[in-house]
Amino acid sequence: MGTQEAINNIIRLVGGQGNINKVWHCMTRLRFDLIDDNKVDQAAIKNLPGVLGAQLQSDQFQVIIGPKVNSWYEQMLSVLDQRETSAPAAAKGRKSLVSLFMDTVSGVFGPIVPAIAGAGMIKGLLAGLIALKVVSAKSDTVMVIDLIASGVFYFLPFFLAVSAAKIFKTNEYLAAAVAACLMYPSLIEAAKALAAHQEGAVSALWLLNAIPVSVFNYASSVIPVIFSVLALSYIHRWVDSIMPEVLKTVFTPTLTLFIGALAALVVIGPIGIWLGKGLAYFIEGLFGVSASFAGLIVGAIRPVAILTGMHHAMTPIALQNFSDRGYDMLMPMMFMANMAIAGATFAIWRLSRDRQERSVTLSAGISALLGITEPALFGVLTRYKKAFIAATVASSLASAFIAFFGVRLYGYILSSIFSLPAYIGPYFVFALSGVAMALVISFVLTTLLVGREQAADK
């Protein structure tokens, strides 16, 4: 039996195309969101050539393929696309909003994990070399390596747009075009001028003197582009349904792009940014109540903030603290969150038995240890929700601990394991203890909550 025949059998054994609501993949598994899980013949699927295993986990039916999963996924899409496409099925009622959100983020980031994992590792190692003074931060060498590492994160909206278009079943190039609108240099430069309080800077651009386009920098953003592509998928279907057949080729993409880009620039993008700003004001208020309480809350929301891209809103608070007080207590909490994420990821690496997944997970864990947590969060912890919870708990407890003892920084530095020398002084022992707490608690909790058997099968 060849690969194509096996793929046809998988489609048949999961209940046929009519039972498939959505299909995507991670590093080793085909993942199905099915309408009726009872139609699946799991035993028969496990016996297909090339299939390493199958299971129903977290409202997903997962078929374990291994390193060839992308090839299988592409062939499966070609089979599904050749057949009559029915209207999108409704999501299962039992799936919670949190689970739906995590599954969507996992599905969007799954295909681009290799890019962010590779870039994250390079970025983390570079930060370590700079911290150890092996290379000068102002050298051309650092500049070249940094542009190699940072390009993926800076232009992340483009990667997300293409990946999200596949998940939401819309045109990938229209999605990339919407991301291009958010990333257009004139908008980014206007946002930088506004942030620097330059003379003549504006907070909005006006379309037809009536519609405001808020000026924001969407580089590295996550939520605005994902929700913009989701909106685009509905806009595209609506425009296509009302457009006369003879005009569809030219005017469907034209109208879809115009409406989709406006929705992203006027409504969706600003909402995502303002949510981040609201988070920043909220955190600032917490410190007015109690540093320990602030640590407990900030530590708990930091992993979620990174996941949604709203963590950038915390950086201006830290920078303002350095300017006003000469020190900051927020960045040490960010450090604890990174170490907690690393600990949970290392636990998944230890529990997993799949060689390909272990390789990716180890790389993500090391990257998190070096201060770049996106590969660990998007590539690992969104797929292991209990591990994400463990990381959140550890981050919260460790942050509350260091805040109680007043751990602070006197200068901006990447939240990496190489940042520890910056804490040398009266608070060093507490910072060191906090790192140990974050790593150990998240590692142990993940091991207990996920368990060897579940991680092996997932």
C-alpha positions as CSV (number, residue, x, y, z in Angstrom):
1,M,0.0,0.0,0.0
2,G,1.4,3.4,-1.0
3,T,1.3,6.7,0.8
4,Q,-1.6,8.0,-1.3
5,E,-3.7,4.9,-0.7
6,A,-3.0,5.2,3.1
7,I,-4.1,8.8,3.0
8,N,-7.3,7.9,1.2
9,N,-7.9,5.2,3.9
10,I,-7.3,7.7,6.7
11,I,-9.9,10.0,5.3
12,R,-12.4,7.1,4.9
13,L,-11.7,5.7,8.4
14,V,-12.2,9.1,10.2
15,G,-15.7,9.2,8.7
16,G,-15.0,10.6,5.3
17,Q,-14.5,14.2,4.2
18,G,-18.0,15.2,5.5
19,N,-16.8,14.4,9.1
20,I,-13.7,16.5,8.8
21,N,-14.1,20.0,10.2
22,K,-10.4,20.9,10.0
23,V,-7.1,19.2,9.5
24,W,-3.6,20.5,10.3
25,H,-0.3,19.1,11.5
26,C,2.5,19.7,13.9
27,M,6.1,18.2,13.7
28,T,5.0,14.6,13.7
29,R,1.2,14.3,13.7
30,L,-1.8,14.9,11.5
31,R,-4.4,16.6,13.7
32,F,-8.1,16.4,12.9
33,D,-11.0,18.4,14.3
34,L,-13.9,16.0,13.6
35,I,-17.6,16.5,13.7
36,D,-18.3,13.1,15.2
37,D,-15.5,11.2,16.9
38,N,-17.6,8.1,17.1
39,K,-17.2,7.5,13.4
40,V,-13.4,6.9,13.7
41,D,-12.1,3.4,13.3
42,Q,-8.9,4.0,15.4
43,A,-7.7,0.4,15.3
44,A,-7.8,0.2,11.5
45,I,-5.9,3.5,11.2
46,K,-3.2,2.3,13.5
47,N,-2.7,-0.7,11.2
48,L,-2.1,1.4,8.1
49,P,1.4,1.3,6.6
50,G,3.4,4.4,7.6
51,V,1.1,5.2,10.6
52,L,3.0,5.0,13.9
53,G,0.0,5.5,16.1
54,A,-3.4,7.2,16.6
55,Q,-5.3,8.6,19.5
56,L,-8.1,11.0,20.5
57,Q,-6.6,13.7,22.7
58,S,-7.9,17.1,23.8
59,D,-10.8,17.1,21.4
60,Q,-8.4,16.2,18.5
61,F,-8.0,13.0,16.6
62,Q,-4.2,12.6,16.1
63,V,-2.5,10.3,13.6
64,I,1.2,10.0,14.3
65,I,3.3,9.9,11.1
66,G,6.7,11.1,12.1
67,P,9.1,13.3,10.1
68,K,7.2,12.7,6.8
69,V,4.1,14.3,8.2
70,N,4.3,17.5,6.0
71,S,4.4,15.3,2.8
72,W,1.4,13.4,4.0
73,Y,-0.4,16.6,4.9
74,E,0.2,18.1,1.5
75,Q,-1.1,15.0,-0.2
76,M,-4.1,14.9,2.0
77,L,-5.0,18.5,1.2
78,S,-4.8,17.8,-2.5
79,V,-7.2,14.9,-2.1
80,L,-9.7,17.0,0.0
81,D,-9.4,19.9,-2.4
82,Q,-10.3,17.8,-5.4
83,R,-13.7,16.8,-3.9
84,E,-16.9,18.8,-3.4
85,T,-16.4,21.2,-0.6
86,S,-19.2,21.5,1.9
87,A,-20.0,24.4,4.1
88,P,-17.7,24.7,7.1
89,A,-19.0,22.5,9.9
90,A,-19.8,24.0,13.3
91,A,-17.3,23.5,16.1
92,K,-18.1,20.9,18.7
93,G,-20.2,22.2,21.5
94,R,-18.1,20.6,24.2
95,K,-14.9,22.4,23.2
96,S,-14.2,25.4,25.5
97,L,-13.1,28.8,24.2
98,V,-9.7,28.3,25.9
99,S,-9.3,24.9,24.2
100,L,-10.4,26.3,20.9
101,F,-8.0,29.3,21.2
102,M,-5.1,27.0,22.1
103,D,-5.8,24.6,19.3
104,T,-6.0,27.4,16.8
105,V,-2.7,29.0,17.9
106,S,-1.1,25.5,17.9
107,G,-2.5,24.9,14.4
108,V,-1.3,28.2,13.1
109,F,2.2,27.9,14.6
110,G,2.8,24.2,14.0
111,P,4.1,24.5,10.4
112,I,6.3,27.5,11.2
113,V,7.9,26.0,14.4
114,P,11.1,25.0,12.5
115,A,11.7,28.6,11.5
116,I,11.0,30.1,14.9
117,A,12.9,27.3,16.7
118,G,16.0,27.8,14.5
119,A,15.9,31.6,14.8
120,G,15.2,31.4,18.5
121,M,18.2,29.2,19.1
122,I,20.5,31.5,17.1
123,K,19.1,34.6,19.0
124,G,19.5,32.9,22.4
125,L,23.1,31.8,21.7
126,L,24.0,35.3,20.4
127,A,22.6,36.8,23.6
128,G,24.7,34.4,25.6
129,L,27.9,35.3,23.7
130,I,27.2,39.0,24.2
131,A,26.5,38.5,28.0
132,L,29.8,36.6,28.3
133,K,31.6,39.3,26.4
134,V,32.8,36.8,23.8
135,V,31.7,39.3,21.1
136,S,31.0,43.0,21.2
137,A,27.3,44.0,21.1
138,K,28.2,46.8,18.6
139,S,30.3,44.7,16.2
140,D,29.3,43.9,12.6
141,T,29.4,40.2,13.4
142,V,26.6,40.7,15.9
143,M,24.6,42.8,13.5
144,V,24.7,40.2,10.8
145,I,23.9,37.3,13.1
146,D,21.1,39.3,14.7
147,L,19.4,40.1,11.4
148,I,19.5,36.3,10.6
149,A,17.9,35.5,14.0
150,S,15.5,38.4,14.3
151,G,14.1,38.5,10.8
152,V,11.7,35.6,11.6
153,F,10.3,37.4,14.7
154,Y,10.1,40.9,13.1
155,F,8.3,39.6,10.0
156,L,6.3,37.0,12.0
157,P,2.9,38.5,10.8
158,F,3.7,37.2,7.3
159,F,4.5,33.7,8.5
160,L,1.3,33.7,10.6
161,A,-0.8,35.0,7.8
162,V,0.1,32.2,5.4
163,S,-0.3,29.5,8.1
164,A,-3.5,31.0,9.4
165,A,-4.9,31.1,5.8
166,K,-4.5,27.3,5.6
167,I,-6.2,26.8,9.0
168,F,-9.1,29.2,8.1
169,K,-9.3,27.9,4.5
170,T,-8.8,31.2,2.7
171,N,-6.4,32.5,0.0
172,E,-2.8,32.5,1.4
173,Y,-1.7,35.4,-0.8
174,L,-4.6,37.6,0.2
175,A,-3.8,36.8,3.8
176,A,-0.1,37.8,3.2
177,A,-1.3,41.0,1.5
178,V,-3.3,41.9,4.6
179,A,-0.2,41.3,6.7
180,A,1.8,43.5,4.3
181,C,-0.7,46.3,5.0
182,L,0.0,46.0,8.8
183,M,3.8,45.9,8.1
184,Y,4.0,48.6,5.5
185,P,7.0,50.9,6.2
186,S,5.0,54.2,6.3
187,L,2.8,52.9,9.0
188,I,5.7,51.5,11.1
189,E,7.7,54.7,10.6
190,A,4.7,56.8,11.7
191,A,4.4,54.6,14.8
192,K,8.1,55.0,15.6
193,A,7.8,58.8,15.2
194,L,4.8,58.8,17.5
195,A,6.6,56.7,20.2
196,A,9.6,59.1,20.0
197,H,7.3,62.2,20.4
198,Q,8.7,63.7,17.2
199,E,7.4,67.0,16.0
200,G,4.6,66.4,13.5
201,A,3.9,62.8,14.5
202,V,0.3,61.7,14.3
203,S,-1.7,59.1,16.1
204,A,-4.0,58.3,13.2
205,L,-4.2,58.5,9.4
206,W,-7.6,59.5,8.0
207,L,-9.2,57.7,5.1
208,L,-11.5,60.1,3.2
209,N,-11.3,62.4,6.3
210,A,-13.8,60.1,8.0
211,I,-12.3,56.7,8.8
212,P,-9.3,56.7,11.3
213,V,-6.5,54.3,10.8
214,S,-4.7,54.2,14.1
215,V,-0.9,54.3,14.0
216,F,0.7,51.3,15.6
217,N,3.8,49.1,15.0
218,Y,2.6,45.6,14.2
219,A,6.0,44.1,13.8
220,S,6.2,40.8,15.8
221,S,2.5,40.9,16.6
222,V,0.5,37.7,16.9
223,I,-3.2,38.3,17.7
224,P,-3.9,41.2,15.2
225,V,-2.8,39.2,12.2
226,I,-4.4,35.9,13.2
227,F,-7.8,37.5,13.8
228,S,-7.4,39.6,10.7
229,V,-7.0,36.5,8.6
230,L,-10.0,34.9,10.3
231,A,-12.1,37.9,9.4
232,L,-10.6,37.7,5.8
233,S,-11.8,34.2,5.4
234,Y,-15.4,35.2,6.1
235,I,-15.1,38.3,4.0
236,H,-13.7,36.3,1.1
237,R,-16.6,33.8,1.2
238,W,-19.2,36.6,1.4
239,V,-17.8,38.6,-1.4
240,D,-17.5,35.5,-3.6
241,S,-21.1,34.5,-2.9
242,I,-22.5,37.9,-4.0
243,M,-20.1,38.5,-7.0
244,P,-21.5,37.6,-10.5
245,E,-19.5,34.7,-12.0
246,V,-18.2,36.9,-14.8
247,L,-16.6,39.4,-12.4
248,K,-15.2,37.0,-9.8
249,T,-11.7,36.6,-11.2
250,V,-10.9,40.3,-10.9
251,F,-13.3,41.8,-8.4
252,T,-13.5,39.1,-5.7
253,P,-9.9,39.5,-4.7
254,T,-10.0,43.3,-5.1
255,L,-13.0,43.8,-2.8
256,T,-11.9,41.1,-0.4
257,L,-8.4,42.7,0.0
258,F,-9.8,46.2,0.4
259,I,-12.4,45.3,3.0
260,G,-10.1,42.8,4.8
261,A,-7.2,45.3,5.0
262,L,-9.5,48.0,6.3
263,A,-11.0,45.7,8.9
264,A,-7.4,44.9,10.0
265,L,-6.2,48.5,10.1
266,V,-9.3,50.2,11.5
267,V,-10.7,47.6,13.9
268,I,-8.9,44.3,14.5
269,G,-5.3,45.5,14.7
270,P,-6.0,48.4,17.1
271,I,-8.1,46.2,19.4
272,G,-5.2,43.8,19.7
273,I,-2.8,46.7,20.5
274,W,-5.1,48.3,23.0
275,L,-5.6,45.1,24.8
276,G,-1.9,45.0,25.2
277,K,-1.9,48.6,26.5
278,G,-4.7,47.7,28.9
279,L,-2.6,44.9,30.2
280,A,0.3,47.3,30.8
281,Y,-1.9,49.8,32.8
282,F,-3.3,46.9,34.8
283,I,0.2,45.6,35.7
284,E,1.3,49.1,36.7
285,G,-1.7,49.3,39.1
286,L,-0.8,46.0,40.7
287,F,2.5,47.3,41.9
288,G,0.6,50.1,43.7
289,V,-1.1,47.4,45.8
290,S,1.7,45.1,46.6
291,A,4.9,43.9,44.9
292,S,4.3,40.3,45.9
293,F,0.7,40.4,44.7
294,A,2.0,42.0,41.5
295,G,4.5,39.1,41.1
296,L,1.8,36.5,41.6
297,I,-0.4,38.1,38.9
298,V,2.3,39.1,36.5
299,G,3.9,35.6,36.7
300,A,0.5,34.0,36.0
301,I,-0.3,36.2,32.9
302,R,3.2,36.4,31.4
303,P,3.0,33.1,29.5
304,V,-0.4,34.0,28.1
305,A,0.8,37.5,27.2
306,I,3.7,36.0,25.2
307,L,1.3,33.6,23.6
308,T,-1.0,36.4,22.4
309,G,1.8,38.9,21.6
310,M,0.7,41.3,24.3
311,H,3.9,40.8,26.3
312,H,5.5,43.7,24.3
313,A,3.2,46.0,26.3
314,M,5.2,45.2,29.5
315,T,8.6,46.4,28.1
316,P,7.7,50.2,28.1
317,I,6.7,49.9,31.8
318,A,10.1,48.4,32.6
319,L,12.0,51.0,30.6
320,Q,10.0,53.8,32.3
321,N,10.9,52.3,35.7
322,F,14.6,52.5,34.8
323,S,14.1,56.1,33.8
324,D,12.0,57.2,36.8
325,R,13.4,55.0,39.7
326,G,16.7,53.8,38.4
327,Y,15.6,50.2,38.8
328,D,12.8,47.8,37.8
329,M,11.1,44.8,39.4
330,L,9.0,43.7,36.4
331,M,11.9,42.3,34.2
332,P,13.0,39.9,36.9
333,M,9.4,38.5,36.8
334,M,9.7,38.1,33.0
335,F,12.9,36.2,33.7
336,M,11.1,33.8,36.1
337,A,8.4,33.2,33.4
338,N,11.0,32.3,30.8
339,M,12.7,29.8,33.2
340,A,9.3,28.3,34.1
341,I,8.5,27.8,30.4
342,A,12.0,26.2,29.9
343,G,11.4,23.8,32.8
344,A,8.0,22.6,31.5
345,T,9.5,22.2,28.0
346,F,12.4,20.1,29.3
347,A,9.9,17.9,31.2
348,I,8.1,17.2,27.9
349,W,11.4,16.5,26.3
350,R,12.1,14.0,29.0
351,L,8.7,12.4,28.8
352,S,8.5,12.1,25.0
353,R,9.7,9.0,23.2
354,D,9.3,10.3,19.6
355,R,12.8,11.0,18.3
356,Q,11.8,13.9,16.0
357,E,9.7,15.5,18.7
358,R,12.4,15.1,21.3
359,S,14.8,17.0,19.0
360,V,12.5,19.9,18.4
361,T,11.5,20.0,22.1
362,L,15.1,20.0,23.3
363,S,15.9,22.9,21.0
364,A,12.9,24.8,22.2
365,G,13.8,24.2,25.8
366,I,17.4,25.4,25.4
367,S,16.1,28.4,23.4
368,A,13.7,29.3,26.3
369,L,16.6,28.9,28.8
370,L,18.5,31.5,26.6
371,G,15.5,33.9,26.7
372,I,13.6,33.1,23.5
373,T,10.4,31.4,24.6
374,E,8.3,31.5,21.4
375,P,9.5,28.1,20.1
376,A,8.7,26.4,23.4
377,L,5.3,28.1,23.8
378,F,4.1,27.8,20.2
379,G,5.8,24.6,19.3
380,V,5.4,22.6,22.5
381,L,3.2,24.0,25.3
382,T,0.2,24.9,23.2
383,R,0.0,21.2,22.4
384,Y,0.4,20.1,26.1
385,K,-2.1,22.3,27.9
386,K,-1.3,20.7,31.3
387,A,2.4,21.6,30.7
388,F,1.3,25.2,29.9
389,I,-0.6,25.3,33.2
390,A,2.4,23.9,35.1
391,A,4.6,26.7,33.6
392,T,2.1,29.3,34.5
393,V,1.9,28.1,38.1
394,A,5.7,28.0,38.5
395,S,6.0,31.4,36.9
396,S,3.5,32.9,39.3
397,L,5.0,31.4,42.4
398,A,8.6,32.2,41.5
399,S,7.7,35.8,40.6
400,A,5.8,36.3,43.8
401,F,8.9,34.9,45.7
402,I,11.4,37.3,44.1
403,A,9.0,40.2,44.4
404,F,8.6,39.6,48.2
405,F,12.4,39.9,48.6
406,G,12.5,43.0,46.4
407,V,14.6,41.5,43.5
408,R,15.3,44.2,41.0
409,L,17.4,45.1,38.0
410,Y,19.3,48.4,37.4
411,G,19.5,48.1,33.6
412,Y,17.7,46.5,30.7
413,I,18.9,43.0,29.8
414,L,17.4,40.0,28.0
415,S,15.7,37.6,30.4
416,S,18.1,34.7,29.8
417,I,20.0,32.3,32.0
418,F,23.0,34.4,31.1
419,S,21.3,37.4,32.7
420,L,22.1,36.0,36.2
421,P,25.4,38.0,36.6
422,A,23.3,41.2,36.3
423,Y,21.7,40.3,39.6
424,I,24.9,40.0,41.5
425,G,24.5,42.1,44.7
426,P,22.2,42.0,47.7
427,Y,19.4,40.3,45.7
428,F,21.5,37.7,43.9
429,V,20.7,34.8,46.2
430,F,16.9,35.4,45.9
431,A,17.2,35.7,42.1
432,L,19.1,32.5,42.0
433,S,16.5,30.8,44.2
434,G,13.7,32.1,42.1
435,V,15.3,30.6,38.9
436,A,15.6,27.3,40.7
437,M,12.0,27.5,41.9
438,A,10.7,28.3,38.4
439,L,12.7,25.4,36.7
440,V,12.0,22.8,39.3
441,I,8.3,23.5,40.0
442,S,7.4,23.6,36.3
443,F,9.5,20.5,35.6
444,V,7.9,18.5,38.4
445,L,4.4,19.8,37.9
446,T,4.6,19.0,34.1
447,T,5.9,15.5,34.9
448,L,3.0,14.9,37.3
449,L,0.3,16.5,35.2
450,V,1.2,15.2,31.8
451,G,2.7,11.8,32.8
452,R,5.0,9.6,30.8
453,E,2.3,7.5,29.2
454,Q,0.3,10.5,28.0
455,A,3.4,12.3,26.6
456,A,4.5,9.2,24.8
457,D,1.1,8.9,23.1
458,K,0.3,12.5,22.4
